[in-house]
Amino acid sequence: MPVFEVREGSSPVILGFPHTGTDVPPAIWERLNANGRLLADTDWHIHRLYDALVPDVTTVRATFHRYVIDANRDPAGTSLYPGQNTTGLVPQTDFDNAPIWRDGQAPTEADIAARVADFHAPYHAALAAEIERVKSIHGIAVLYDCHSIRSHTPFLFDGRLPDFNVGTDNGTTCDPAIEAATVAVTSSAKGYTSILNGRFKGGWTTRHYGKPATGVHAIQMELAQSTHLASEAPPFAYDDAKAEKLRVHLASILSRIEQIALDLKR
């Protein structure tokens, strides 16, 4: 199976999906324990949630699971959130801090280096290529990185996570108008809660690519999975009614970002 899927579009907006993949090569699958094989930390159904919200957006999706290697982590292994609980480039535990590898089967440094080369690097080469292609068309590109997580994950944060978690690394990864337009939608969405640069300020992808001075903008959206799943426990089923309600707001965000991008290039 290819390690990424690309759907090219003509919009200045690119959607990134680093955590929706569930493919685990057999040799790696054999090393996971029963808990790891639940693949519980997947961004379940996020590519479905965003499908066809606005016309002609480019999508770049990793097909491999984040337990193989996390496509939204620094390939050098540097922590995104120093001093806070998190999971690494190749996670040793799940989001509940429970082991995911069989005894004695945790990945070695050599394993991690191989996975960077075989999975992480090809995904980001594809994403970088699409950013450059879109920028060559419009003179600007906006990467909107799509994520989700269980709304209650005590190892990572206290209490209940807001429904919309917008990350711009404290305003550094995109033009202020893009941030403001996104927050305007999330903060006014009836029945939802939202926060800007809270627990999730934008992962490595957002911080790595988001350089507004070069014409490349990036923003991360971390959704609480309660907004679109029937349950945040196995089998992590998609809830059509919840999702359709949410998709209205996501479509509004993407449409506004697209128009701002077209305005900024003028």
Residue pairs with C-beta under 8 A, 6 or more apart in sequence:
1 23
1 63
2 63
3 62
3 63
3 64
3 118
3 119
3 122
3 123
4 60
4 61
4 62
4 63
4 122
4 123
4 126
4 127
5 59
5 60
5 61
5 63
6 58
6 59
6 60
6 61
6 126
6 130
7 58
7 59
8 58
8 130
8 133
9 55
9 56
9 57
9 58
9 59
10 56
10 137
11 54
11 55
11 56
11 57
11 58
11 134
11 258
12 134
12 137
12 138
12 140
12 141
12 142
12 258
12 261
12 262
12 265
13 54
13 57
13 58
13 142
13 144
13 254
13 257
13 258
13 261
14 57
14 58
14 59
14 60
14 127
14 130
14 131
14 134
14 141
14 142
14 143
14 144
15 50
15 57
15 58
15 59
15 60
15 144
15 145
15 146
16 59
16 60
16 61
16 127
16 143
16 144
16 145
16 146
16 205
17 43
17 46
17 47
17 50
17 59
17 60
17 61
17 62
17 146
18 62
18 66
18 70
18 71
18 72
18 123
18 145
18 147
18 203
18 205
19 41
19 42
19 43
19 46
19 62
19 66
19 70
19 71
19 72
19 147
19 148
20 42
20 43
20 44
20 45
20 46
20 47
20 61
20 62
20 146
21 42
21 61
21 62
21 63
21 64
21 65
21 66
22 39
22 42
22 65
23 63
23 64
23 65
23 68
24 32
24 39
24 64
24 65
24 67
24 68
25 64
25 68
28 67
28 68
29 37
31 101
31 102
31 105
31 106
31 107
32 67
32 100
32 101
32 102
32 105
33 99
33 100
33 101
33 102
35 94
35 98
35 99
35 100
36 67
36 94
36 99
36 100
36 101
38 234
39 65
39 67
40 94
40 95
40 234
40 236
41 66
41 67
41 87
41 91
41 94
41 95
41 149
42 65
42 66
42 236
43 146
43 147
43 148
43 149
44 148
44 225
44 229
44 236
44 238
45 228
45 229
45 236
45 238
45 243
46 146
46 147
46 148
46 223
47 59
47 61
47 146
48 238
48 243
49 146
49 223
49 228
49 238
49 243
49 246
49 247
49 250
50 59
50 146
50 250
53 247
53 250
53 251
53 254
54 251
54 254
54 255
54 258
57 254
57 258
58 130
58 133
58 134
60 123
60 126
60 127
60 130
62 71
62 119
62 123
64 71
64 119
64 123
66 72
66 91
67 90
67 91
67 100
68 90
68 115
68 119
69 89
69 90
69 112
69 115
69 116
69 119
69 120
70 87
70 88
70 89
70 90
70 91
70 120
71 119
71 120
71 123
71 124
71 205
72 145
72 147
72 203
72 204
72 205
73 80
73 88
73 89
73 203
73 204
74 80
74 89
74 204
74 208
75 89
75 116
75 120
75 121
77 88
77 89
77 112
79 86
79 88
80 86
80 203
80 204
80 207
84 156
85 97
85 155
85 156
86 156
87 93
87 94
87 95
89 112
89 116
89 120
90 107
90 111
90 112
90 115
91 100
92 99
92 100
92 101
92 106
93 99
93 100
94 100
95 149
95 150
95 153
95 155
95 156
96 153
96 154
96 155
97 155
101 107
107 115
124 205
127 143
127 205
127 209
128 209
131 141
131 143
131 209
131 216
132 141
134 141
135 141
135 215
135 216
138 261
138 262
138 265
139 215
139 265
140 215
140 216
140 217
140 261
140 264
140 265
141 215
141 216
141 217
141 261
142 174
142 178
142 217
142 218
142 219
142 257
142 258
142 261
143 205
143 206
143 209
143 210
143 216
143 217
143 218
143 219
144 218
144 219
144 220
144 221
144 253
144 254
144 257
145 202
145 203
145 205
145 206
145 218
145 219
145 220
145 221
146 221
147 200
147 203
147 220
147 221
147 222
147 223
148 222
148 223
148 224
148 225
148 228
149 156
149 161
149 200
149 222
149 223
149 224
149 225
150 161
150 224
150 225
150 226
150 232
151 160
151 161
151 163
151 224
151 225
151 226
151 232
152 159
152 160
152 161
152 232
153 161
156 199
157 199
160 224
161 199
161 222
161 224
162 193
162 194
162 195
162 198
162 224
163 186
163 189
163 192
163 193
163 194
163 223
163 224
163 226
163 227
164 186
164 189
164 192
164 193
164 194
164 195
164 221
164 223
164 249
165 194
165 195
165 198
165 199
165 200
165 220
165 221
165 222
165 223
165 224
166 179
166 182
166 183
166 186
166 194
166 195
166 196
166 197
166 219
166 220
166 221
167 196
167 197
167 200
167 201
167 202
167 203
167 206
167 219
167 220
167 221
167 222
168 174
168 178
168 179
168 196
168 197
168 201
168 202
168 206
168 210
168 218
168 219
168 220
169 197
169 201
169 202
169 206
169 207
169 210
170 197
170 201
171 179
171 197
172 207
172 210
173 202
173 206
173 207
173 209
173 210
173 211
173 212
173 217
173 218
173 219
174 210
174 212
174 217
174 218
174 219
175 212
175 217
175 260
175 264
177 260
177 264
178 217
178 219
178 257
178 260
178 261
179 196
179 219
181 253
181 256
181 257
181 260
182 219
182 221
182 253
182 256
182 257
183 194
183 196
184 256
185 249
185 252
185 253
185 256
186 192
186 194
186 249
186 253
187 194
189 249
192 227
192 249
200 220
200 222
201 220
202 210
202 218
202 219
202 220
203 220
205 218
205 220
206 218
206 219
206 220
207 218
209 216
209 218
210 216
210 217
210 218
210 219
215 265
217 261
219 257
221 250
221 253
223 246
225 232
225 236
226 232
227 242
227 246
228 238
228 239
228 242
228 243
228 246
229 236
229 237
229 238
229 239
229 242
230 237
230 238
230 239
230 242
231 237
